[in-house]
Amino acid sequence: MSVKFRDYYEVLGVERSASQDDIRKAFRKLARKYHPDVAEDKTTADEKFKELNEAYEVLSAPEKREKYDKLGPNWEHMSDFQPPPGAGGFGGPGGGGGYEYHFDGTGFSDFFEQLFGRRSGRGGFGGFSDVGAGGASMPPMEMRGRDIEAEILVSLDEIMKGSERVLTLQRASLPGQTGSADTVRVRIPQGVCEGQLIRCAGLGEPGYNGGENGDLFLRVLIQRHPDFRIEQHDLHHDLHVAPWEAVLGAKARIPTPHGTLSLKIPPGTSNLTELRLRGKGLPKGTGDKMGDLYAKVLIEVPETVSDEEKALWEKLRNLSTFDPRQP
């Protein structure tokens, strides 16, 4: 199966030499534009946002980025990428190739699956022989098929409410073959966390001599959000504050998965202070318990000021007795 090469640097609009900070800034800028909740063109927003997440998932992770970059020095001229047999760890019996898997419905492209899919390593059979000591034939043994593992991209809304995803798994007996396809409904539980495994029984490699099939395990990756960083059940939000708001106090409107809320900024709030909104994070399982939302205060200084504003700042400087360098 020929898989179209994806230029993740082009997707994010950054140079191949871009720093992690450049990549993060580019993603956040584009994510705010194409997030399905705010995008002008709703018909293409969801697919574009998934594409951005996939690119960021690869380029923000050093190991994945290194593997991606090793495709070769002429990667920018490649129109198609043909993965070798067993690419990404999906091999056949004994790990020597023989089964090729393609997924639809995980939220990732075929290119990502082929490059970063991997075997879980649980159970199954390795190399073996039907010939015993002295060349005597041994009765065939029932052996369970190996488990396989893929990654599934889960949105914030799916974490909040839970969902059901239709997943198509195409398994070919030999690399390059079309093979048969299984369609299964996968339940994504409410409150699912990054790295959690969702088990799909019997969708791994076929058993040997009547042994049961292995399982498919879907490792959850959380879709990046332009407004939040997710840590287990808690959310972290950067709250940009003007100097006078930090000094005098203010009220700010904060986006949360529970709706937009008003947050009080106390007078004299310091930079990097974290203000906590209890119970406004993500669900802890299927119950009523919720994580918290932390708003980190980032005091922003205006880059330019008018003559009148400058005069007022100078007046404040002359009047104030505050010295930040005084112990």
TATAGI-V386978 format. One record per pair of residues at least 12 apart in sequence whose C-alpha atoms are under 7 Angstrom apart, sorted by the first residue. I is the first residue (numbers start at 1). J is the second residue. D is the distance in Angstrom with one decimal. If there is no record, write none. Layout:
i:j:d
I:J:D
I:J:D
//
This chain:
i:j:d
1:176:5.1
2:80:6.8
2:81:6.5
2:82:5.3
3:80:6.1
3:81:5.5
3:82:6.1
3:110:6.5
3:111:5.8
4:79:6.8
4:80:4.8
4:81:5.9
4:111:6.5
5:78:7.0
5:79:6.2
5:80:5.2
5:81:5.3
5:111:6.4
6:111:6.9
8:55:4.8
11:52:6.5
11:55:6.7
12:26:6.0
12:27:6.2
12:52:6.7
20:60:6.4
27:52:6.9
27:56:6.7
28:226:5.4
31:49:6.6
31:226:5.6
32:226:5.6
34:48:6.7
34:49:5.8
35:49:5.9
50:107:6.7
53:223:6.3
53:224:6.2
54:108:6.6
83:114:6.8
85:97:5.9
85:175:5.6
86:100:6.7
87:114:6.2
87:115:6.8
88:114:5.7
88:115:5.3
88:116:5.5
88:117:5.0
88:118:5.2
89:117:6.8
89:118:4.6
89:119:5.5
90:118:6.1
90:119:6.0
93:125:6.8
93:126:6.2
94:125:6.5
94:126:3.9
94:127:4.3
95:126:6.8
98:173:5.8
98:174:4.7
98:175:6.3
99:171:6.6
99:172:5.6
99:173:4.9
99:174:5.4
99:175:6.3
100:171:5.7
100:172:5.2
100:173:6.8
100:174:6.5
100:175:5.4
101:169:6.9
101:170:5.7
101:171:4.8
101:172:6.6
102:169:5.9
102:170:5.1
102:171:6.7
103:168:5.7
103:169:4.9
103:170:6.4
104:167:5.8
104:168:5.0
104:169:6.7
105:166:6.1
105:167:4.7
105:168:6.5
106:151:6.9
106:152:4.5
106:153:6.0
106:167:6.8
107:152:6.1
107:153:5.1
108:153:6.9
117:149:6.8
117:150:5.2
118:148:7.0
118:149:5.6
118:150:6.4
119:147:6.8
119:148:4.6
119:149:5.1
120:147:6.1
120:148:5.4
120:149:5.2
121:147:6.7
122:146:6.8
122:147:5.9
123:146:5.7
123:147:6.6
124:143:6.8
124:144:4.9
124:145:4.5
124:146:3.8
124:147:6.7
124:214:6.8
125:143:6.3
125:144:6.6
125:145:6.4
125:146:6.4
140:209:6.7
141:209:6.3
142:208:5.8
142:209:4.9
142:210:5.6
142:211:4.6
143:207:5.8
143:208:5.0
143:209:6.7
143:211:4.7
144:207:4.6
144:208:6.4
144:211:4.8
144:212:5.0
144:213:5.8
144:214:6.2
145:204:6.7
145:205:4.8
145:206:4.9
145:207:4.0
145:208:6.7
145:212:6.4
145:213:4.7
145:214:4.4
146:204:6.2
146:205:5.2
146:214:4.8
147:204:4.9
147:205:6.4
147:214:4.5
147:215:4.7
147:216:5.7
148:204:5.4
148:215:6.4
148:216:5.0
148:217:6.2
149:216:5.7
149:217:4.7
149:218:5.8
150:217:6.4
150:218:5.0
150:219:6.1
151:218:5.2
151:219:4.6
151:220:5.9
151:221:6.7
152:218:5.9
152:219:6.0
152:220:5.2
152:221:6.0
153:220:6.2
153:221:5.0
153:222:5.8
153:223:5.9
154:220:6.6
154:221:6.1
154:222:5.0
154:223:5.6
155:222:6.1
155:223:5.0
156:223:6.9
158:190:6.9
159:190:5.1
159:191:4.9
159:192:5.8
160:190:5.9
160:191:6.3
160:282:6.2
160:283:6.2
161:190:5.4
162:188:5.5
162:189:4.8
162:190:3.9
163:187:6.0
163:188:5.1
163:189:6.7
164:185:6.4
164:186:5.6
164:187:4.5
164:188:5.8
165:185:5.6
165:186:5.1
165:187:6.3
166:183:6.9
166:184:5.9
166:185:4.6
166:186:6.2
167:183:5.7
167:184:5.4
167:185:6.2
167:186:6.7
168:181:6.6
168:182:5.7
168:183:4.4
168:184:6.4
169:181:5.5
169:182:5.2
169:183:6.3
170:182:6.4
190:283:6.9
190:285:5.8
190:286:5.6
191:282:6.5
191:283:4.8
191:284:5.2
191:285:4.5
191:286:6.6
192:285:6.9
193:232:5.7
194:220:5.4
194:221:5.3
194:222:5.8
194:232:6.9
195:219:5.6
195:220:5.0
195:221:6.3
196:219:5.7
196:220:5.4
197:217:5.9
197:218:5.4
197:219:4.6
197:220:6.3
198:217:5.5
198:218:5.0
198:219:6.5
199:215:6.9
199:216:6.0
199:217:4.6
199:218:6.5
200:215:5.8
200:216:5.0
200:217:6.1
201:215:4.7
201:216:6.4
202:214:5.3
202:215:4.7
203:215:4.9
203:216:5.1
204:216:4.9
233:281:6.2
233:282:4.8
233:283:6.4
233:284:6.3
233:291:4.8
234:281:5.0
234:282:6.2
234:291:4.8
234:292:4.9
234:293:5.7
235:281:5.4
235:292:6.4
235:293:4.6
235:294:6.2
236:293:5.8
236:294:4.8
236:295:6.0
237:294:6.1
237:295:4.7
237:296:6.1
238:295:5.7
238:296:5.0
238:297:6.4
238:298:6.8
239:295:5.7
239:296:5.5
239:297:4.9
239:298:5.9
240:297:6.1
240:298:4.8
240:299:5.9
240:300:6.4
241:297:6.5
241:298:5.9
241:299:4.7
241:300:5.9
242:299:5.7
242:300:5.4
242:301:6.7
243:299:6.0
243:300:6.7
243:301:6.7
246:267:6.1
246:268:5.6
246:269:5.0
246:270:6.8
247:267:5.2
247:268:4.6
247:269:6.5
248:267:4.7
248:268:6.6
249:265:5.1
249:266:4.7
249:267:3.9
249:268:6.9
250:264:6.1
250:265:5.0
250:266:6.9
251:263:5.5
251:264:4.6
251:265:5.7
252:264:6.5
256:280:6.8
258:280:6.6
271:297:5.6
271:298:5.5
271:299:5.6
272:296:5.6
272:297:4.9
272:298:5.7
273:296:5.7
273:297:5.3
274:294:5.9
274:295:5.4
274:296:4.3
274:297:6.2
275:294:5.6
275:295:5.0
275:296:6.4
276:292:6.9
276:293:5.9
276:294:4.6
276:295:6.4
277:292:5.8
277:293:5.1
277:294:6.3
278:292:4.7
278:293:6.5
279:291:5.3
279:292:4.8
280:292:5.0
280:293:5.4
281:293:4.9
//
